[in-house]
């Protein structure tokens, strides 16, 4: 199973549209996780129309129309792996322990908000993944997203993809 993890798309505030390489990844994915800050419902509709399965949450920049359609936290089990998606997890210091305490029954937590890619494992085994942002790199050298594979009940091939600069 091919997974695509994205967050903080901020369309149309930070970009007019999603980058073409990301849209190619959308079309190749079996499941898309979006960790909030969509900003517009058109991006939600686009991903929902192009994806066999979309798991998303709202973020702090998402208004009433998105909050009416998306939860603050989403949980799904795929091939025996338990995922949760949330936008904000707080400061980087202590994140693993804090998230492990908040999501004790989860194997993988997908989050966003910081626009900073993150891949770590908490002491108890919770995997934390932040794909960064495909449209607003902020202090990062590249705009980013993540892909992964789920096979035989294991998350494998977690890959951070760097997008070319917008011209």
Number of C-alpha atoms within 10 A of each C-alpha: 13 18 22 24 31 28 32 30 26 23 19 15 13 14 14 10 15 16 17 10 13 18 15 10 18 23 15 15 23 16 19 25 26 28 32 30 23 27 23 18 14 14 17 17 10 13 18 15 11 15 16 13 15 18 21 29 27 29 27 15 14 18 15 9 11 21 14 9 12 18 17 16 18 18 16 12 12 13 12 12 16 16 21 23 27 23 24 18 18 12 9 10 8 11 15 20 15 15 18 22 12 11 15 11 12 19 21 22 23 26 31 27 22 22 24 17 19 17 13 13 16 15 10 12 14 23 20 20 21 27 31 32 29 27 27 19 20 13 10 13 10 19 24 26 25 26 21 17 17 17 14 11 11 13 18 13 14 16 15 18 17 16 19 12 11 8 3
